[in-house]
Amino acid sequence: MDKISQKTFRLLKKIKDPKFEIDRLEFYSLSLFIGLKDFQILITDSETKQVVLLEDYVFDTQLNDHEKFSVIKFIFDDHHLLLANFWKAINVVVKNRNFSFVPENLYMENKISSYLKTHTSFDPVLDEIMLTYHKKLDFVNVFTVPKSLVILTSNVYPGKKVRFIHQSSTLIHGVITKNEIGKKDVVIYIDRFGLHILVAKDKKLIFYNQYIIKKFDDYIKFIKMAANELHFDLYEDTINLYGYLGKNTPHFNELKKTMAQLTLGTRPKNFNFSYVFDEIMEHQYFDLFSTETIRF
């Protein structure tokens, strides 16, 4: 590994199940999560529903988009598994703000660009529009993927169908899967310098939005705004927290002052985890573990 590459990213977490078998790649699903600040790899066994590998990388904060792509390509070229082409399924989950939800009965293919141009930084030269049809929820998620990433994955995995998904879709289906008929769930997902708020009731999505966080007070501000709009009680209603904040940390304790019933969420039930994953808390990597809850 050259010196430039060492400076441009860090491997924060790597967990590999002892039962991982290189000869079983044809039964494994590969999911890649690519954001503005980080890159995760998740490998699951489609037969046993076992999570067999998780890796979490974070980019240097000073990198521009071109440099981040170079880091991603370096990780691909240097990784002993990513260049394999025997996967049962390949998912690429993008974590950006270029997305729009369109009610399915109003969606028109010839208007697809207009759904994004009104409130995103969509650039048709650099970005490719992708779709996820959420038929049970009656909406279409219109989002963008950098063309450089589409080209990279098509070159690395020739002849394979690569499924592109937006992070919002994984979070929404993760919450909907856990939601029960007759119950309302309020979920806060704290990403790296990002906040997602979701509300689900009776297996339906009531609300989803994401916010850029520049200082800690922004969390409180946006959560109070959502509570006022959606009429949930910050002191009485149970609120499930997912993401990178741990219990008994200063930030968690500060949030607890505003949300008295704040609790750490639990993992979706779609995967099994061996003892090696005990080192990560159940409320972490909720977006990763929710990927397979999406059904097309």
N, C-alpha and C positions, 0 to 999 in steps of 0.2 A: 504494500500500500504506500503510495507516495505521500510526501509531506502535505501537499495541498489537500488531498482527500482526507487526511487525518484531521485537518483543521475545519473542514466544512461540514462535518456531521459527527454525531456521537451515537453509539449503540447503547441505549438506556436499559433495555431489557431483552433477554433471550431465554426462553423456556422451551425445552424439548422433552417430550415424553420419552421415557426409556424404551417404550414399545414402538417407537417410530421405525418403520421399515422402508428402506429405499426401494425395495422391490415391489412396494404396494402403491406407487405413485398413480397408477391407473385407477385406483379406488379413492384417491385423495382429491379434495377440492382446494385450490389455491386462491386466496383472496388478498389483494393488495390495496391498501388504504393510503391515498396520496393527498396530502394537504399542503397548505401554505407554509406550515412550520414543521411538518413531520411526515413519516412514512412508516407504515406497519405492514407486517407479513403475518398472515394467519393460514395455517394448513389444518384441514379437518379430514377425518376418515368418514366417507359417505356411508359405509356399511355399519360401522360401530357407533357412529355419531360422536366420535371422540376427537377432542382438540389435541393435536399432536405436536404443534409448534406455534410459537408466537415470538415475533421479534419487533422491537419498537426503536425506531431511529428518530432523532431530532436534528433539523438543519441548523447551521449557524444563522443567527438572526440577521446578519448583514448581507446574506446572499440575495441576488436578484433572481427572477424567474428562470433565466437562462442558466445561471449557475446551479440552481436547485435541480433542474433537469439533468445537468451534467453529473450531479451527485447521484441521482436516481439511476442513471445509466451505469455509473461506476459500481453501485451496489449490485445491479443486475450482473455485470460482467465479472464481479469478484465473488459472487455467491455460488455455492456448490449445488444449490437446488433450483434457483430461479430460471436458469437457462434450459432446464429439462422441459420436454414437450410431451409428457405422457400423462398429464393431469386429467382427471375425470371432468373437472369443470374449472374455469378460470373467471374470477370476478375482479373487476377494478372499481374501487369505490373512490370517487373524487370528493374532496372536502373543500368546497368553495362557496361563494355567495351568488354564483350565477345559476339561479334556478327559479322556476315559477310553477305554481300549482294551478292547473286549469281544470274546471269541472268537465267531466268526460262528455257530457251532452253539449257543451259549448266549444269543445276542441275542434279546430279546423286546421288541417295540414298546411294549407296555403298561407296561414297566418302565424306559422310557427316562430319566425324571427321576431315578430311584434310582441310575443309573450315575454321575450327577454330584454329587448332594447329599452323598454320603458323604465326599468329600475336595476339594470345590471351593467357591468362593463364588458359586455359581449363584443368580441371582435371577430367577424366572420373570416378574417385572414388567418387568425391564430387559433380560433376555437371551432370545434365541431359540435353541432347540436345533437343531443341524445334524448331518448324518451324512456320513461318507465310507466306502464299502464297499471294503475292500482284499481283493478276492476271492482273488488269488494268494497273499496272506499270511494269509488265513483269519481276519481280524478286522475289526471295525467301529470306526471312530474317532468317538466321540460327543463333541461339543464345543459351545461356545456362541459366539454372535455378538451384540454389542449390537444391540438392536432399532433404535436410532437409526441405526446403520450400514446395516441392512437397508432401512429406509425411505429413507435418503439415496440409496442406489444404485438402488433401484426408481424413485425420482423422476427421477434423472439419466439412467437408461437404460430408459425405458419400452418394453415389448415385447421386451426382450432378456433372455435367460437369464443370470443372474449366478451363477457357480459359487463357492460358499464352501468354503474349504479351511482346515485348521489347519496351522500351521507344522510341527508334528511330522510330518505326512503328507509334506510336501515333503522334509524332511530324510531320513526313512526311505527314501523311494523314490529319492532321490539316492544314498544309500549302497548300497541294494540293486542299483541299476543298475550301479554301479561294481564291486560284488563279483563274484568269479568262483567257479565250482564248484571245490570242493576248497581254498578259501582262506577264512581268517577275517580280517575287517577290524575294527579298533578305531578309532573316529572320535570326536574331540572337536570340538564346535562351540562357539565362544565368542561369545556375543551381547553386546549392551550390558548389562553387569551380569547376565548369565545364562550358564549352562553347560548344554550338552546332551551326553550320552554315548550313543553307539550302538555296538552290536556286531552284525555280520552274518556269517553263514557259509553257504556253499552256496546263496546267493540267498535266504536266510531271515533274518528278524529274530530275533536272540537276546535283545537287550536295548535298551531305550530309556528314558531318564529325563531330566528337566530339573531344574535347581537354581537357586535364587536366590543370587546372590553379593553379599555385603556388604563383604568385604575379600579381599585377594589370597589369603590362606592358605586361604580356603574352596575355591578351585580344587583345591589339593593334597589337602585333606581329602576332598572328594567323589570325586576321581579314585582315591584310595587305597581308599576304601570300595567303589567299583565293581570295582576290580581284585581285591580280596579275595573279593567275592561271585562274580565270573565267572571267577576263576582265570586272569587274563592277567598276564604278567610285565612290570612297568613298566620293567625294565632291558633285557630281551631282545626283547620283542615290538615290532614297528613300530606306531606310533600316528600316525594322520594328524590334523593340526590344521587346522581351518577357522575363519574368522571374522575378528575385528577386530584380532588380534594379528599384528604383522609379525615377520619373521625379524630377529635381532640386536637386538631391543628388550629392555629389561631384563626384562619379564615373560616373554618367550619364553625367554630365557637361564635364568631362574629355574625355569621349567617343565622345561627340559632337564636340570636337575640331578636331577629326580625321574624323568623319562622319557628315558632315554639315546637311544632310537631315535625320538624325536619328529621328524616331518617335516611340512612344509607340504603340504596336499592339492592336488589339481588339479581343474579344472572338469569337470562332466559333459560327455559328448561329444554331447549332444543339440542344442547350439547352435553356430553359427559366430560368430566375433568379428572385426571389422575392427581395424586398427591403432590406432584411437582408444581402444580398451579396454585397450591395453597399460599405461595409467597405473594400472590396478588390478591387484593381484596375483591369481594364479590361485586362491588359497585364500579369497578374499573373495567375499561374496554367494552362498555355496553354496546357501542356501535359495531365493533368487530363481531361480538358474539351474537348480534341480532341479524347478521347478513342472511343466514339461511332461513330466517322466518319469512322472507319475501317469497311468495309463490306467484308464478306467472301463468 
